[in-house]
Amino acid sequence: MQLSLLEQTEPRFDAEQRVTELRIQLDYHNKRYYQLDSPEISDADYDRLMAELVVLEERFPQLVTTESPTQRVGAAPVGRFREVRHRLPMLSLENATDAGEIRSKLDVRIKKELGMADAEALPYMCEPKMDGLAVELVYEQGLLTVASTRGDGVTGEDVIHNIRTVRSLPLRLAGDDIPALVELRGEVFLSLEAFQKINRDREENGEPPFANPRNAAAGSLRQLDSRITARRPLSFFCYAPGVVEGGSFTSQREFLDVAQRWGVPINPLARLVIGIEGAVDYYQEMQRIRESLPYEIDGTVVKVDAFALQRELGQKSRSPLWAVACKFPPRQAETLLEDIILSVGRTGVITPVAQLRPVDVSGVTVSRATLHNWDELAAKDIRIGDTVVIERAGDVIPAVVRVVTERRSGAERVPSSPPCCPVCGSAVVRMADEVALRCVGISCPPQMREAIRHFASRGAMDMEGLGEKVVEQLLSLGLVRTVADLFRLTRDDFMQFERMGDKLAGNLLAAIAASKNCSMDRFVYALGIRHVGERTAKALAQAFGSLEHLEVATVEELTSVRDIGGTVAVSIHTFFASPPNRLVIDQLRELGVCPMAVAKTVGGRLAGKNFVFTGTLTGFNRDHARQLVEGQGGNVVGSVSRKTDYVVAGEEAGSKLDKARNLGITILGEEEFRALIENPP
């Protein structure tokens, strides 16, 4: 094992001590950010701490533990969810729908059961009723060991691999007063901001949006691949204990206070009140502030505070007698759908949006509602002129729930999908595996920010220094309208920027000029063609040799290229057939952009051979090793399978090496790989 520079210069470096220090710092900053909403360091500084921990854990795998902050990024997919039986059933709550039912279904019933006078005032714990997914967490000796969904109340599903990605949750409880075993029950949910971002991304990627935050949270928590869950910022509020061994609590208020000391998030709006009228006031207050909260609630929960009284009151078959869920009325309204307008997103997805006769929904005037996509519009049989029911369900733009068909007059019009982009006039396509219509225009204004950022990125034209902030200023100043405009920029243009010096402007211009002589595969990748990544761009460059040949390739010719199927071929052909795209490419040529043609790869001594690299290579860097393989017709892939021919193993190779051994795949060290490259079979 080679020593790192740090270990060479600091002989006393203690990896275990540094790992412990980093975990303590990251846990502290996680709590500041996710629970206290009061971060002390920047995202960049946090990322640097996390990156250092990742490097140390990769170098010293014996130091990796389940409570490490690095375990929150997700792990390899599981095959299925294991069943988990709850030690105590997770009961549902009886519903109350107004102030009268809160009084009758809780206070009146409880006092009758306990033989109390009507005038006596019981302490009640009131909490917002989160619209999420109930889960149970088991901590043993303070360490999170089991996490399961509510399921049918008796048996749930094991979701520990996904729960570990919830950054607001402690993987180990803090403090000295921790029971040997404690079950914490609570709600997993998505903030409205996170929900809206997930839906924007899904629609931009041609995926159907989630109907509401609860569905999104449930879908995120039930992913077999926890790496997907880790990209969705789930949150958690604890609301009750289950089994506790080695400790006890006298009341709900005490339990919440202790849980918070342990580092477990609780809802800050939870409140102890004296008497049922305090609970009614709380319900009405939460209903008033509901729209201003950063998450969805659909009511409040009122519980008898004292655990001794809870035990005395007991339960019915499926619900306790000491609590009720006080539900809010639905947030829906009827109005007229006057027109359907089209919105183009940053990746070209065209979304139909209902233009509505303005209507008040829960104190908010609504004049637009998303229709998501043309399939959903057709499935709901929505027509221009319809009376529709709309609902505000956690989205900035409300959704159309259904059509009131009995109100139809016969004058309603069935909308048709657009033949071209409503903004730039480019071709519109719908891929076989998507529900979205998508504009393929390289110069479509709504897409320009993403198009320029991608065009200039390292794997594409590699214009060093042209990052997001520079792109943002180029667009805000109106200096670029297409990627071709990048090559028209002058020093004076850049000097309009804030904090722009002459040297930096010169460096940016030099980076742009240097990119003119890029390789063909980089240029093809830079164009941002749907479904064309770096590997596909390289295959196209090798198969067609020049951009001129690729531009006129037929779908049949494209599908003859290795690993290019019908969907990708149609996407490529449609892109180059679009007149606005051809115009931009012609402008790039006129401005001196000259992608270097490559010789077509026909065969090769490693043709058809699949390579996987794992571990740390000391004699090669990964890019150089890939070029050596591909230069002789071979392929470099990311994962080991029965189709893999060679696994090249460097230092500290991990699970890929183990899998290769199990499958009987040829394993090469660096010297063996070098010999194979120099003298292939």
N, C-alpha and C positions, 0 to 999 in steps of 0.2 A: 504493500500500500504506500503510495507516495504521500509525503507530508505536504499539507497546504502551506502557502506562504506565511499564514498566521502562525502555524505550528513551528515553522522553521525559525521565525524571528522571535517567537515567544515560547521558549522551552517549557515554561511552567503552565502553559495553557491547559486548563482543565475543562474538557468537553462537557462532562456531566454537570459541572457547576454552571457553565455558561448556558447549557440547555435549560437548567432549572431557572436561572435568572430570566431568560427570554420568555419562558412560559408564564412566570409570575407577572412580568411586564405586560405581555399580551392579554392575559386574563384581566388584569387591571384596566387596560385601555378598552377591552371589549365591554366591560361593565360601564365605564364612563360613557362610551358611545351608545350602546344599545339599551341600557337600563336607565341611566341618569341623564341622557341626552346632553352631555356636557363634555365633549372630547377635549383632551389636553394636548394632543399631537396631531399633525396633519396626516392625511391618508398615505402620503408618500413615506413619511417616517414609520408609520405602522407597517406598510408593505416591506420596508427594509428590515424591520425586526423579524417579520414573518419569513422573509426570504432567507435570513441568516439561520433561523431555526430549521427550515426545510433542508438547507445544505448540511447542517450538523447532523440531523437525523438520518439523512441519506448516507453520510459518511460513517455514522455510528448507529446502525439499525438496532443494536441492543438497547439503546436509550429510548426508543419509541414506546409510548404508552397510550392507552385508549383515551386518557384525559388530555392529551396534548392538543393545543389549538390547531395543529396541522391536520388533525383528524376531522376537522369541520369541512374540509374541501370535498369530501365524498370519496367513495371507494368503488372497487369493481362491482358490477351488477350482481345481485343475488338471483337465484333461480326462481324462488317463490317466497311468499310470506309464511313464516311459521306461526302456528296458533299459540296464543298465550291465554291461560285461564286466570281470571282475576281472583285474588284471594277473597275480596269482598265484591259483590255485584256493583256495577256502576249503574245506578238507577236513573230513570228519567224523572222530570218534574211535572207536576200538574200545572196546567196553564190557567192564568187569570187574564182577562182581557180589558178590565177597567178598574177604577178605584173601588167600586162596590164589590167586585169579586175578590180583590185583594183583601178587603176586610172580612168577607164571609168565608173564603176558602182558607184563610190562615188564622187571623186573630180570633174570630168568633168560634171557630172549630177548636182551636188550641185551648182557649179558656174553658170551653165546655168539657174538653177531655181532661184537663188538669184541675177542674173544679175551682177556677179562679173567678173573681168578681169582674164584671164588665169594665169597671173603672180602673182596674190595675193596668199598669203600662209595662209591657215586656220589652226588653232590649232586643232589637232586630239588627242583623247585619245585612246591608244592602250593597249590591254590586251590579255593574252593567252586565247584561247578558250578551256575551260575545257571540258573533255569528261566525263560528269557526268549527273546529273538529276536536271533540273531546279525546284526551289521551291520559294514560297513567304512566308515571315514571317511577321506577324503583331504584332507590339509592341504598347500597349496602356498604357499611363502614364509610359512608360519605361519597362513595363512587357510583356514578350512574351505570347500572348493569342491565336494566331491562326497560324498554319503552314499548307500549302497545296502544292500539286504538281501542275505543269503547266497544266496537263490534255490536253484539246483541246484548251487551250488558254483563254477560257471564264469560264469554270468550271473545278476545280481540285478536288483532294481527300484530306480529312483532315488527316494529318500525325503528328499532334502535339505530340502524345504519343511517336513517334519514334524520332522526331526532338529533344526532350528534352534530349535524350541520347547522342547527339553530343557534346562532351566535349569542343570543341573549341568555341562553341556558348555561348554567355551570355544569361542566362534566364532573367536577368534584365540589361538594358543598364546602362552604367556608365556615370556620368557627370551631369551638371546642365542645359544644353541647349537642352533637349530632347523634341521633339514635343509631343503634346497630343496623336497623332496617327501617326505612320510612318510604311509604308510597305517597307520591304527590300527584294529585289530579288537577288538570287544567285544560285550557283551550289553546290549540294551535291556530293561528290566524295570519292573514296577510293585511298589512296596512293598505289604505286606499291608493297611496302613491305607488307601492310595489305592485298592486293588482293592475293598475292602469299601465304601468311599464310592461308587465308581462303580456298583457293583451295587445299593446302596441307592437311588441316584438313578434307575437304570434301572427297578427294580421299582416305585418310586413313580410313574414316568412311564408305567407300563404296558408297558415294553420287556422282552424276555427278558434275564435276567442272563447274564454271561459265566460259563463253566464253571470257569475257573481264571485265575490272574494271567497265565499265558503267553498264553492266548487273548485276554485283555483288552489286553495289551501289543501283540500282533500286530495286533489290530483297530484299536488307536489309531494305530499307526505306518503303517497302510495306508489311512488316511483321505485321500480326495481333497481334503477341506477341512481345511487345517491349523489353522483356528480351533477345530475340534473337538478335535484333538490337543492344542492348547495348554491346553485345560481339563482334560486328564488328566495328572497330574504324573508323567511317565515319568522313569526314572533310567537311568544308564549306568555300567558298569564296563568298563574296557579290560583285555584279557587277552593281546594279542599284536600284533607288528608285521607288516605286509605288506611291500611294496616300500619301501625307504628309499634316497633319492638325496641325497648330500651329507652323509652321516653313517653311523654303524654302532654296533652293540652286540655285546658279547661273550657276554651271558647273558640269560636271562629276568629274573633279579633286577635286573640293571642296567637293562634296558629299563623295567621297572615303576617303578623309582626315578626315571628320567629323565622318563617320562610324567607322573608325579605332579608333578615340578617344573614341567612345562609347564602344569599346571592341569587335567590330565585325570584323572578319578576312577578309582581302582583299588580293588579289594576290600581293605579293611584286614586281612582274615583271611588273606591270602596269606602263605605262609611257606616259607622255604628249610629243607630237612631234609637230613641226611647219612645215606644208606643207606635201603634200601627199608622197613626196619622203622619208620623215622620216618614214611614215607608211610602205612603201615598204621595207625600210631597216630593220625595226622592224620585219616584217613578215619573212624576210630571216634570220635574227639573231635567231628568235625562232625556225625556221626549223633546223638551225645548232645545237642548244643546246638541241633540243627535247629529244634526247636519254639520256641525262644526268640528266633530271628532275626527281624528285621523284614521279611524278604523270603523268597521260596521258593527253596530249593535242592533238587536231586534227586540229589546226589552230590558227589564231588570230582573234580578233574582233577589228574593227576600227570604232570609233564614232566621230561625230562632238562634240567638247568639250562643247560648250556653250549651255545651255538648252534653251535660247531664240531662237537660230537658229534651234534647234531641233523642237520646237513648230511651228516655221514658215515653216519649210520644211514639217512637217506632215508625213503622211504614206499612203501606198497603202492598199489594203484590208487585207493583212496578214503580212506585213513587213514595218518597218519604212524606210523613204527615207534618213535618216541621219546616217545610219550604214550599214556595210556589215560584213559577216563572211568570212574570208580568209582561205580557206581550204587547208590543206597539201595533197600532193599526197599519195595514199595508200602505206603501207609498206608490199609489197608482192614480192615473187620471185618464179621461177620454178626451180626444181632440181630433181635429181634421188634419190629415196628411195632404198638404197642399202641393208638394212637388218632391222630386228626388234629385238631389244634386250629387256631384261626384267629387271625391277628395283623393288626391294622389299623395302617397306617403313617401318617405325618404328612400325606400328601396323599390319604388315604382308600383306598389300595390294600389289598385283603384278600389276605393270603398264607397258604396252607395250610402248616402246620408239622407234621412227623412227631414224635409223642411215642414215644420208643423205650425198650425195656428197656435200662437203663444198660450200656454196654460200654466196655472199654478200647481206645483206638486210639492207638498210639504214645505211651503213657504218660498220655493224657488221657481222663477219663471222659466219654463222650458220651451224652446222654439226649434230645437234640433234633436234628433235621436239617431243613433247608429243603426244601420241595417246589416252590418257586418260584411256580407258578401252576397253574390247573386244567387247562390244555392239556397241560402236561408231566406232570401226575399221570395224566391219561388215556392219554397216549402210552406211558408206562411201565407202564400197567395196574397201578398201585399200589393195594392194598386194605388195609383195616384188618384186622390179624391176620396179614399177610404176614411171612415172613422176608425181610429185605432186606440188601443189601450197602451199607454206608455208607463214605464216604471223606472224610478231612480234606484238602482241596485248597486251602489258603490262605484259608479263610473261617472266621469265628468260629463260625457255625452250619454244621456239615458238611452234605453233600448226600447224598441217596439215589442211588446209581449204578444199581442194578437190583434186580429182584425174583428171589428164588430160587424159581421157579415149581414146581420138583419137590417143594418142601416143603409145598405147599398141601394142606389137608385138606378143603376145601369149605365150611368155616365162615367164611371170610373175607368181609368186607362191602365192597361198592363204595361209596365216599364220594360224597355229593351236594354240589353247590355251594350256598352259603347263599342263602336267599330275601331276607334282610335283613341289615343290619350287626349283627354279634354284640355290639357295644358299645352303640350308641345306638338300634338298631332302625329306622334310616332305610332308604330304598330303596337297592338295590344295582343298579348298571348295568354293562354291558360294552359299550364303544363298538366300532363295526365295525372300526376300525383298531388295536385293542389286544388283548392277551392277558389283561389284568388285569381282575378284578372290582373295582369301586370304590364306596365309600360316598359318597353325595351330601349327607350331613347337614352343615349349616352349624355345628351345635353338637356334633359328634362329638368327645369328649374327646381322642383321640390327635391330632386335626387342629387343636386349638384354638390352639396356638402359631403355626402358620403362618397360620391363618385370621385371627387378630387382627392379626398383623404386616402381612398384606396389606390388611386392612380399613382400617387406620390409615395406610397408606403414602401418599406424596405424590400419586401418580396416582389414588388412590381417595378416601377421605374427608379426606385431607391433615391429619391430627392432628399438628401439628408438635411434636416432642419425644418422641412415643410410639414410641421405637425398640425394638430387640431387648432391651436391658437392662431397660427399664421393663416390657415385656410379660412378661419372665421373672419379675420380682418380683411382678407382678399374679397370675400363675398360681401361683407358689410360696406366696403368702399366701392363695390361695383366694378372691381378690376378684372374679374374673371366671370364668364358666363358659360364657358365650356372648358374642358381640359386643354384644348388647343391654346386657350388664352394664357396658360402658364408660360408658354414659350414666347409670348409677346411682352412679358413684364420687363420693366426697366428699373434701374437703380432709383430713379425719382419716384416710381410707384411704391417701392418698399420704404422709402424715406417718409412716406405719409403715416407709417405705423407708429404706434406708441412704443417708446423705448427701443427704437431701431437705430443702430449705429451703422456707419459706413462699412465697417469690416463685416458685420453680420449680413448686411444687404449683399455685399460682394460674394460671401460664401453661399448664400441662397441662389444667386444667379449662376454661380459656378456649378452648383449641384444640379440645377435645372439643365444647364448646357451639357453637362457630362452625361445626362441620361439620354440624350438624343441617339447615341450609338449603343443602345441596349440590345440584348439578345431578343430574338423573336418570341421565345416562350415568356419572357418577362413582360413584353409588350402586350401579348395576347391576354395574359393574366391581368394586366393593369386595366384593360378595357372594361373589366367588371361584368363579363358575360355570365348570365345566370347559369349556375352549376359548373362553371369552369374554374377549378382551383389550380394551384401551381403544378400539380402532377399532370392534370389533364392538359394544361397549356403546354407542358413539355412534350407530351405525347403528340399533340397537334403539330408542334414545331418540327418534331422529328419525322412525322408522317408526310407533311406537305412541303416542308423545306423553306417556303417563303410566304409572306403575308398575302401576296397577290394570288397564289394558288389556293390558300385557305379561304379567301374572300368569295371565291366562285365555286367552292366545293358544294356538291349536292348532299342531301340528307343520306343517300345511299353511300356515297364516298366517305362521309363522316362516320357512319356506323361501322365501316370496315376497319376503323382504327381500334386497336386494343383498348378494352375497358370503356368504350364510348357507346352507350345504348341509345335507344330511340329518343327518349326525353331530352338528353343532353344534345344530341344531334340537331333536333328541331330548334332548341334554344340557340345554338350557334348559328344555324342557317338563318333563322329569323332576325338575329342581331345584325348580320352582315347584309341582309336584304333590305334593311330599313334605310330609306333615303337620308334622314337626319344623321344616322350613324355614319353612313358612307361620306357625308359632307365633312364631319368632324375628322375622320381618318384622312381624307384628302387634304384638309387644312394642316394636319400634323405633318404630312409629307412635305407640303409647301414650306413649312417652318423648319425643315431640316431634320425631323425625326426619322431615323432610318434604321428600323429593326434589322439586325444582322441575320441573314438567311443561314440556315444550317443544312448540312448534308443529311439527306433522308437516311434513317437507320433501317437497313434491310438485314435482318439476321443479326450477326454478331456472335462472338465466341461464348457469350453468356446469355444468348437470346433465350427468353422464356424462363430463366432462373430467378427465383424470388429470394431476396436477402432481408434479414432482420438484424438490426444493430441493437445491442443492449450493453449496459455498463458504460464505464468511462474509457474512451480510446485515447491512448497517449501518443501514438505515432501518426494519427490522422485526426482531423476534425470531421464531424459528421457530414458536412456539406461536401468536403473533398472526397470522402469515402463514397458518398452517393454518386458523385460525378464519375468516379472510376468504374462503378458498377454499370451505371446507365450508359457510359461511353462504349461499353462492350455489349450493349443490348439487354442487360439485366434489369430487374425491377427491385426497388427498395420499398418495403411495406412496413407498417407500424406494428403489426401484431403477428404472433406465431400461430400457424394453423397447419393442417396436413398438406397444404399447398406450398408451404415454405420449404425451400431447398437447403439454405444455409442460414445459421445463426452465428453472427460474429460477436463474440463475447469479450468485452473489455473488463477492467477492474470493477469489482463490486456489482457484477451482474446479478439481477434479481429473479423475479418470477418467470420472465420470458425464457431464461436459461433452464429453469426447472421444467417448464412445459416442453421445451425442445427435447430435453432428455427423455421425458415420458413418451414423446411421440417418435423417438428414434431419429430425429433430424440431425444432419451433420453439423457439428459445432466447430467453429474455427477460432483460434486465437489470432492476435494481430499479425504475427509472422506468417501463419498459415494463410490468412486472408491476403497478405501482400504477395505470397508465392502464387496464390490462385489468380490474382489480378495480372501478375507478370507472365504466368504460364497457365492460362485457363485450359480446361479439358477440351 
